[in-house]
Amino acid sequence: MKTKLLLATVLAVSFAAPVLAADEFYIVQDSSTKKCTIVSQKPTTTTTTVIGNNTFKTRVEAENQMKTTKVCESH
């Protein structure tokens, strides 16, 4: 019984882990307006550029970094 419970727990965690890791935030800049925004998915279009090489676990972390990013300050 304990083995089945342990196996079920391991399986549940292995399926939940990718979902939990999906929460990432990016700072992106629109190429035409030069305005920076925060998005929860990495952009796939050519009209936006990811600023920096970082992903952020929370939106607050991304907001704090965006305040100190030079390309985002003047726009």
MDTraj code that builds the backbone (N, CA, C; nanometers):
import mdtraj as md
import numpy as np

residues = "MET LYS THR LYS LEU LEU LEU ALA THR VAL LEU ALA VAL SER PHE ALA ALA PRO VAL LEU ALA ALA ASP GLU PHE TYR ILE VAL GLN ASP SER SER THR LYS LYS CYS THR ILE VAL SER GLN LYS PRO THR THR THR THR THR THR VAL ILE GLY ASN ASN THR PHE LYS THR ARG VAL GLU ALA GLU ASN GLN MET LYS THR THR LYS VAL CYS GLU SER HIS".split()
xyz = np.array([
    [0.0822, -0.1201, 0.0000],
    [0.0000, 0.0000, 0.0000],
    [0.0861, 0.1259, 0.0000],
    [0.1919, 0.1273, 0.0822],
    [0.2784, 0.2444, 0.0875],
    [0.3506, 0.2650, -0.0452],
    [0.3871, 0.1580, -0.1103],
    [0.4553, 0.1674, -0.2379],
    [0.3647, 0.2302, -0.3436],
    [0.2389, 0.1913, -0.3451],
    [0.1443, 0.2479, -0.4401],
    [0.1221, 0.3960, -0.4134],
    [0.1129, 0.4323, -0.2877],
    [0.0944, 0.5728, -0.2505],
    [0.2161, 0.6548, -0.2909],
    [0.3337, 0.6019, -0.2663],
    [0.4566, 0.6712, -0.3032],
    [0.4657, 0.6875, -0.4548],
    [0.4340, 0.5826, -0.5274],
    [0.4362, 0.5885, -0.6730],
    [0.3357, 0.6913, -0.7263],
    [0.2177, 0.6936, -0.6690],
    [0.1158, 0.7896, -0.7105],
    [0.1616, 0.9330, -0.6829],
    [0.2262, 0.9553, -0.5717],
    [0.2766, 1.0878, -0.5367],
    [0.3850, 1.1323, -0.6344],
    [0.4770, 1.0419, -0.6652],
    [0.5849, 1.0743, -0.7587],
    [0.5283, 1.1079, -0.8961],
    [0.4322, 1.0325, -0.9417],
    [0.3701, 1.0594, -1.0710],
    [0.2978, 1.1946, -1.0726],
    [0.2269, 1.2234, -0.9660],
    [0.1535, 1.3500, -0.9581],
    [0.2495, 1.4686, -0.9605],
    [0.3585, 1.4590, -0.8888],
    [0.4564, 1.5672, -0.8852],
    [0.5244, 1.5824, -1.0212],
    [0.5541, 1.4729, -1.0875],
    [0.6216, 1.4822, -1.2167],
    [0.5335, 1.5478, -1.3226],
    [0.4021, 1.5298, -1.3131],
    [0.3122, 1.5962, -1.4079],
    [0.2881, 1.7417, -1.3701],
    [0.2938, 1.7754, -1.2434],
    [0.2680, 1.9115, -1.1981],
    [0.3887, 2.0021, -1.2165],
    [0.5081, 1.9490, -1.2141],
    [0.6297, 2.0300, -1.2206],
    [0.6375, 2.1152, -1.3471],
    [0.6114, 2.0630, -1.4666],
    [0.6173, 2.1500, -1.5849],
    [0.5148, 2.2629, -1.5820],
    [0.4006, 2.2401, -1.5244],
    [0.2987, 2.3442, -1.5145],
    [0.3453, 2.4543, -1.4214],
    [0.4065, 2.4180, -1.3114],
    [0.4564, 2.5175, -1.2170],
    [0.5709, 2.5982, -1.2766],
    [0.6507, 2.5372, -1.3602],
    [0.7643, 2.6058, -1.4205],
    [0.7227, 2.6977, -1.5350],
    [0.6008, 2.6900, -1.5787],
    [0.5553, 2.7686, -1.6926],
    [0.5382, 2.9163, -1.6601],
    [0.5354, 2.9518, -1.5337],
    [0.5177, 3.0917, -1.4962],
    [0.6501, 3.1654, -1.5055],
    [0.6735, 3.2241, -1.6204],
    [0.7922, 3.3051, -1.6427],
    [0.7487, 3.4367, -1.7054],
    [0.8218, 3.5405, -1.6738],
    [0.7901, 3.6716, -1.7276],
    [0.9111, 3.7266, -1.8010],
    [0.8844, 3.8011, -1.9059],
    [0.9878, 3.8594, -1.9900],
    [0.9635, 4.0089, -2.0039],
    [1.0723, 4.0851, -2.0146],
    [1.0631, 4.2263, -2.0489],
    [1.0853, 4.2336, -2.1989],
    [0.9898, 4.2924, -2.2690],
    [1.0003, 4.3034, -2.4147],
    [0.9828, 4.4484, -2.4569],
    [1.0379, 4.4811, -2.5731],
    [1.0258, 4.6156, -2.6279],
    [0.9658, 4.6074, -2.7679],
    [0.8629, 4.6873, -2.7900],
    [0.8007, 4.6963, -2.9217],
    [0.8975, 4.7703, -3.0140],
    [0.9272, 4.7122, -3.1283],
    [1.0281, 4.7707, -3.2170],
    [0.9839, 4.9021, -3.2811],
    [0.8549, 4.9244, -3.2965],
    [0.8096, 5.0491, -3.3597],
    [0.7912, 5.1621, -3.2590],
    [0.7356, 5.1333, -3.1424],
    [0.7110, 5.2387, -3.0435],
    [0.8234, 5.2518, -2.9414],
    [0.9090, 5.1510, -2.9333],
    [1.0188, 5.1451, -2.8353],
    [0.9686, 5.1375, -2.6915],
    [0.8413, 5.1056, -2.6727],
    [0.7827, 5.0946, -2.5395],
    [0.8088, 4.9549, -2.4832],
    [0.8479, 4.9490, -2.3557],
    [0.8729, 4.8214, -2.2888],
    [0.7485, 4.7752, -2.2145],
    [0.7259, 4.6460, -2.2167],
    [0.6160, 4.5849, -2.1420],
    [0.6639, 4.4522, -2.0850],
    [0.5817, 4.3959, -1.9976],
    [0.6111, 4.2667, -1.9379],
    [0.5080, 4.1677, -1.9896],
    [0.5560, 4.0535, -2.0364],
    [0.4679, 3.9498, -2.0896],
    [0.4969, 3.8171, -2.0209],
    [0.3988, 3.7282, -2.0234],
    [0.4147, 3.5990, -1.9564],
    [0.4560, 3.4870, -2.0506],
    [0.4664, 3.5175, -2.1790],
    [0.5140, 3.4190, -2.2759],
    [0.6211, 3.4818, -2.3624],
    [0.7224, 3.4038, -2.3949],
    [0.8284, 3.4557, -2.4794],
    [0.7698, 3.4895, -2.6162],
    [0.7938, 3.6110, -2.6649],
    [0.7341, 3.6515, -2.7918],
    [0.7910, 3.5715, -2.9089],
    [0.7046, 3.5462, -3.0045],
    [0.7462, 3.4733, -3.1237],
    [0.7398, 3.5614, -3.2478],
    [0.6984, 3.6858, -3.2312],
    [0.6888, 3.7774, -3.3452],
    [0.8175, 3.8577, -3.3596],
    [0.8354, 3.9158, -3.4756],
    [0.9549, 3.9976, -3.5001],
    [0.9331, 4.1431, -3.4623],
    [0.8124, 4.1783, -3.4182],
    [0.7847, 4.3182, -3.3823],
    [0.8206, 4.3493, -3.2376],
    [0.8555, 4.2479, -3.1594],
    [0.8990, 4.2700, -3.0222],
    [1.0325, 4.2005, -2.9991],
    [1.1110, 4.2605, -2.9101],
    [1.2425, 4.2086, -2.8770],
    [1.2499, 4.1850, -2.7273],
    [1.3004, 4.0696, -2.6870],
    [1.3217, 4.0424, -2.5448],
    [1.4416, 4.1248, -2.5001],
    [1.4243, 4.1983, -2.3907],
    [1.5307, 4.2815, -2.3366],
    [1.6067, 4.2000, -2.2326],
    [1.7348, 4.1841, -2.2529],
    [1.8181, 4.1067, -2.1613],
    [1.8020, 3.9572, -2.1833],
    [1.8724, 3.8809, -2.1036],
    [1.8687, 3.7352, -2.1140],
    [1.7940, 3.6715, -1.9978],
    [1.7293, 3.7519, -1.9175],
    [1.6676, 3.7006, -1.7956],
    [1.5210, 3.6662, -1.8139],
    [1.4795, 3.5637, -1.7419],
    [1.3377, 3.5377, -1.7208],
    [1.3136, 3.5613, -1.5732],
    [1.1931, 3.6001, -1.5399],
    [1.1610, 3.6334, -1.4021],
    [1.0500, 3.5424, -1.3521],
    [1.0600, 3.5016, -1.2272],
    [0.9609, 3.4107, -1.1694],
    [0.8327, 3.4827, -1.1313],
    [0.8428, 3.6117, -1.1000],
    [0.7239, 3.6880, -1.0640],
    [0.7179, 3.8156, -1.1471],
    [0.5987, 3.8665, -1.1613],
    [0.5796, 3.9916, -1.2353],
    [0.6476, 4.1073, -1.1621],
    [0.6462, 4.1042, -1.0293],
    [0.7081, 4.2104, -0.9494],
    [0.8579, 4.2171, -0.9765],
    [0.9237, 4.1005, -0.9859],
    [1.0665, 4.0985, -1.0176],
    [1.0917, 4.1632, -1.1535],
    [1.0094, 4.1312, -1.2512],
    [1.0246, 4.1886, -1.3855],
    [1.0010, 4.3390, -1.3826],
    [0.9005, 4.3840, -1.3078],
    [0.8715, 4.5278, -1.2976],
    [0.9892, 4.6023, -1.2352],
    [1.0461, 4.5461, -1.1297],
    [1.1595, 4.6114, -1.0647],
    [1.2795, 4.6192, -1.1581],
    [1.3044, 4.5152, -1.2347],
    [1.4152, 4.5168, -1.3295],
    [1.3891, 4.6153, -1.4430],
    [1.2662, 4.6229, -1.4886],
    [1.2334, 4.7134, -1.5981],
    [1.2578, 4.8592, -1.5585],
    [1.2359, 4.8916, -1.4314],
    [1.2581, 5.0287, -1.3838],
    [1.4045, 5.0693, -1.3946],
    [1.4954, 4.9714, -1.3892],
    [1.6382, 5.0026, -1.3922],
    [1.7033, 4.9706, -1.5267],
    [1.6261, 4.9268, -1.6230],
    [1.6797, 4.8941, -1.7548],
    [1.6849, 5.0213, -1.8387],
    [1.8038, 5.0554, -1.8877],
    [1.8270, 5.1830, -1.9593],
    [1.7375, 5.1998, -2.0810],
    [1.7196, 5.0984, -2.1623],
    [1.6398, 5.1140, -2.2838],
    [1.4934, 5.1345, -2.2535],
    [1.4504, 5.1019, -2.1333],
    [1.3090, 5.1173, -2.0957],
    [1.2832, 5.2470, -2.0185],
    [1.3862, 5.3140, -1.9725],
    [1.3673, 5.4334, -1.8901],
    [1.3099, 5.5508, -1.9667],
    [1.3552, 5.5746, -2.0884],
    [1.3156, 5.6965, -2.1580],
    [1.1866, 5.6844, -2.2370],
    [1.1246, 5.5661, -2.2364],
    [1.0037, 5.5482, -2.3179],
    [0.8867, 5.5142, -2.2327],
])
top = md.Topology()
chain = top.add_chain()
for i, resn in enumerate(residues, 1):
    res = top.add_residue(resn, chain, resSeq=i)
    for name in ("N", "CA", "C"):
        top.add_atom(name, md.element.get_by_symbol(name[0]), res)
traj = md.Trajectory(xyz[None], top)
